Amino acid sequence: MRDPEEATDGPTDPRVHPEQSPGFGEEPKGLEDIEVSRDVTLGEATPRELQATDLGPVAEHSAVDLIEDLASSDVVERRRAALALGEERPAEGVLDALIEIGLADEDSDVRQFTVESLGNLAGDGASEETSEHAGKAARQMLADKDPWVRAEATVALDRIDRTAYEEYLEALLEDDHHAVRRNAAISLFKIRGEDTLETMLDLSYDDSERMREWAAHLLAGIDDERAEQRLEEIAANKDEPKVVRSTAARSLDIDAGKFRRQFTGGLENDSADLPGESRLNRRPDL
């Protein structure tokens, strides 16, 4: 059996556990018996495009080489360079290349990976100048037409200085895509903890089941009768998808204080690859 408190000290997303997957243990007679309730998109990426996140081919490339690749006519090379530059030292030339070339790319994955790299370079330990430079660029990408780029920009702001960008994160709760709202909610919970009660209660009625699932998960860290009552309502609501109901039920069994102390969130790199949300069609980290 799964430890009911595992969501606070292990993988934070219940969907990484097969036994919690919709349809687990069922034996449908045919395709017509299989219900797909989540927004699954079938892409047309080539095998080579799907390998764009493999940095092995550029492991020996210098920053100069990667910057040249970032301006390549080959989209796979540009995607790979955008990611690899995030592992370089946050030198001015690297940041400028990412901002001036990567963020202006017509390919949304290149822009997404570029924003990710900016967050990596300007996170803990970066200079104030680097953080300000990268933070300004990430803020501008909050208006990108692609929701996954906006979601990645939310991740970047969280990594760079979530408290400094709290006002922006609050505004992102109104974004029209669930991934952006979800990442903003997670970051705000990191900042405010139990003071996000009203926010999480509101989000538990969100149109997106993914957002409702995360609202139920984060309500586990709020020791309040209204949070408990709402979780009980969700867990008993047969109109809710099973994954949302089961998340609410688990949240009721979790110690709120321990949850807050151990919660590392879902915006970190170690939780990037989730079912249905690969690095090429993701993120945000949950």
C-alpha positions in Angstrom: 0.0 0.0 0.0 1.1 3.5 -0.7 2.1 5.7 2.3 -0.7 8.3 2.6 1.9 10.9 3.4 4.1 10.1 0.4 2.8 13.1 -1.5 4.6 15.3 0.9 8.0 13.6 1.0 8.2 11.9 -2.3 6.7 12.5 -5.7 4.1 15.3 -5.2 1.9 14.3 -8.1 -0.4 11.4 -7.4 -0.5 10.6 -11.1 3.0 9.2 -11.1 1.7 6.2 -9.2 0.1 3.7 -11.6 -2.4 2.5 -9.1 -3.9 5.9 -9.0 -4.3 6.1 -12.7 -7.8 6.3 -14.1 -8.9 2.8 -15.2 -6.2 1.0 -13.2 -7.4 -2.6 -12.5 -10.2 -2.4 -15.0 -10.4 -4.6 -18.1 -12.3 -2.8 -20.9 -13.9 -5.1 -23.5 -13.0 -2.7 -26.3 -11.9 0.8 -27.2 -15.5 2.1 -26.8 -15.2 1.3 -23.1 -12.2 3.4 -22.5 -12.9 6.9 -21.3 -10.3 9.6 -21.9 -11.2 12.6 -19.7 -7.9 14.6 -19.9 -6.8 16.9 -22.6 -4.5 14.6 -24.5 -2.9 15.9 -27.7 -1.4 13.6 -30.3 1.5 15.3 -31.8 3.4 14.7 -35.1 7.0 15.0 -33.9 9.6 13.0 -35.7 11.8 10.6 -33.7 14.7 13.1 -34.2 12.6 15.9 -32.8 11.6 13.8 -29.8 15.4 13.4 -29.0 15.9 17.2 -28.8 16.2 17.0 -25.1 19.1 14.6 -25.3 22.1 16.8 -24.6 24.6 14.0 -25.3 25.4 15.2 -28.8 26.4 18.6 -27.6 28.1 17.6 -24.3 31.5 18.7 -25.6 30.3 21.9 -27.2 31.5 25.2 -25.9 29.2 28.1 -25.0 30.3 29.7 -28.3 29.3 26.5 -30.2 25.9 26.4 -28.5 25.2 30.0 -29.2 25.9 29.3 -32.9 23.6 26.3 -32.7 20.9 28.5 -31.2 20.8 30.5 -34.4 20.8 27.3 -36.6 18.3 26.7 -39.3 17.8 23.2 -37.8 15.0 23.4 -35.1 16.3 20.3 -33.2 19.7 21.9 -32.9 18.1 25.1 -31.6 16.0 23.3 -29.1 19.0 21.3 -27.8 21.2 24.5 -27.6 18.5 26.3 -25.7 18.5 23.6 -23.1 22.3 23.1 -23.0 23.0 26.8 -22.5 21.1 26.6 -19.2 23.9 24.4 -17.9 26.6 27.0 -18.7 27.9 29.6 -16.4 25.5 32.6 -16.3 27.9 34.8 -18.3 26.6 37.9 -20.0 27.1 36.5 -23.5 25.1 33.4 -22.7 22.2 35.3 -21.1 22.1 37.8 -24.0 22.1 35.0 -26.6 19.2 33.2 -24.8 17.2 36.4 -24.5 17.9 38.0 -27.9 18.0 34.8 -30.0 16.2 32.0 -28.1 13.2 34.0 -26.9 12.7 35.4 -30.3 12.6 32.0 -32.0 9.5 31.2 -34.0 9.4 27.7 -32.5 7.5 27.5 -29.2 9.7 24.7 -27.9 12.8 26.7 -28.4 11.2 29.6 -26.5 10.1 27.3 -23.7 13.5 25.7 -23.3 15.1 29.1 -23.4 12.9 30.3 -20.5 13.8 27.1 -18.6 17.5 27.8 -19.1 17.0 31.4 -17.9 15.4 30.1 -14.7 18.3 27.7 -14.2 21.0 30.3 -14.7 19.3 32.9 -12.5 18.3 30.7 -9.6 19.9 30.2 -6.3 23.5 31.6 -6.2 23.2 33.8 -9.2 24.3 37.4 -9.1 21.7 40.2 -8.6 22.4 41.5 -12.1 21.9 38.1 -13.6 18.7 37.5 -11.7 17.3 40.9 -12.7 18.3 40.4 -16.3 16.7 37.0 -16.6 13.7 37.9 -14.5 12.8 40.8 -16.8 13.0 38.5 -19.8 10.9 35.8 -18.1 8.2 38.4 -17.2 7.9 39.4 -20.8 7.3 35.8 -21.8 4.2 35.7 -19.6 2.5 37.3 -22.6 3.6 34.6 -25.0 0.9 33.1 -27.3 1.9 29.6 -26.3 0.6 28.5 -22.9 3.5 26.1 -22.2 5.9 29.0 -22.7 3.9 31.1 -20.2 3.8 28.1 -17.9 7.6 27.8 -18.1 8.0 31.5 -17.5 6.0 31.0 -14.3 8.5 28.3 -13.3 11.4 30.6 -14.1 10.1 33.4 -11.9 9.6 30.9 -9.1 13.2 29.8 -9.3 14.6 33.3 -9.7 12.8 34.9 -6.8 9.2 33.9 -6.2 8.7 36.4 -3.4 9.8 39.3 -5.6 7.4 38.3 -8.3 4.5 37.5 -6.1 2.3 40.2 -7.7 2.9 38.6 -11.1 2.2 35.1 -9.8 -1.1 36.4 -8.3 -2.2 37.8 -11.7 -1.3 34.5 -13.4 -4.2 32.8 -11.5 -6.4 34.5 -14.2 -4.5 32.9 -17.1 -6.7 31.0 -19.6 -4.6 27.9 -19.4 -4.7 25.4 -16.5 -0.9 24.8 -16.5 -0.2 28.5 -15.9 -2.8 28.8 -13.2 -1.5 25.6 -11.5 2.1 26.7 -11.5 1.2 30.1 -10.1 -0.9 28.4 -7.3 2.0 26.1 -6.3 4.4 29.0 -6.1 2.0 31.1 -4.1 1.5 28.2 -1.7 5.3 28.2 -1.2 5.2 31.8 -0.3 2.0 32.1 1.8 1.3 28.6 3.1 -2.0 28.5 5.0 -2.8 32.1 3.9 -3.7 30.6 0.5 -6.9 29.1 1.9 -9.3 31.4 0.0 -7.2 31.0 -3.2 -7.2 27.2 -3.0 -10.9 27.0 -2.2 -11.7 29.1 -5.2 -9.4 27.0 -7.4 -11.0 23.8 -6.2 -14.0 24.9 -8.4 -11.8 25.6 -11.4 -13.0 24.5 -14.8 -9.9 22.4 -15.3 -9.8 19.0 -13.4 -6.0 19.3 -13.3 -6.3 22.5 -11.4 -8.9 21.1 -9.1 -6.7 18.1 -8.4 -3.8 20.4 -7.4 -6.1 22.6 -5.3 -7.2 19.5 -3.5 -3.6 18.5 -3.1 -2.5 21.8 -1.7 -5.5 22.1 0.7 -3.7 19.2 2.5 -1.3 21.8 3.9 -4.0 24.1 5.3 -5.3 23.3 8.8 -8.7 24.8 8.6 -12.2 23.5 9.0 -13.2 25.0 5.6 -10.4 23.2 3.9 -11.4 19.9 5.5 -15.0 20.4 4.6 -14.2 21.2 1.0 -12.0 18.2 0.7 -14.8 16.0 2.0 -17.1 17.5 -0.6 -14.7 16.8 -3.4 -14.0 13.2 -2.2 -17.7 12.4 -2.1 -18.6 14.1 -5.4 -19.3 11.4 -8.0 -19.2 13.9 -10.7 -15.5 14.6 -10.1 -13.0 12.4 -12.0 -11.6 9.6 -9.9 -8.1 11.2 -9.7 -9.5 14.4 -8.2 -11.6 12.5 -5.7 -8.8 10.3 -4.7 -6.4 13.2 -4.3 -8.9 14.9 -2.0 -9.4 11.7 0.1 -5.6 11.4 0.6 -5.3 15.1 1.5 -7.8 14.5 4.4 -5.4 11.9 5.9 -2.3 14.1 5.7 -0.9 16.2 8.6 -1.1 19.8 7.5 2.0 21.0 9.4 4.1 18.1 8.1 2.9 18.7 4.6 4.0 22.4 4.7 7.4 21.6 6.2 8.2 18.9 3.7 6.5 20.4 0.6 9.0 21.1 -2.1 6.4 21.8 -4.7 6.1 20.8 -8.3 8.2 23.4 -10.0 11.5 21.6 -9.7 13.4 19.8 -12.4 13.2 16.4 -10.7 9.5 16.2 -11.5 9.5 17.3 -15.1 8.5 14.2 -16.9 4.9 13.2 -16.0 2.4 11.0 -17.8 1.2 12.8 -20.9 3.5 15.8 -20.3 6.9 15.1 -21.6 9.5 17.8 -21.7 8.4 18.6 -25.3 4.7 19.0 -24.2 4.8 19.9 -20.7 5.6 21.4 -18.3 5.0 22.8 -15.9 6.6 20.6 -13.4 3.9 19.5 -11.0 
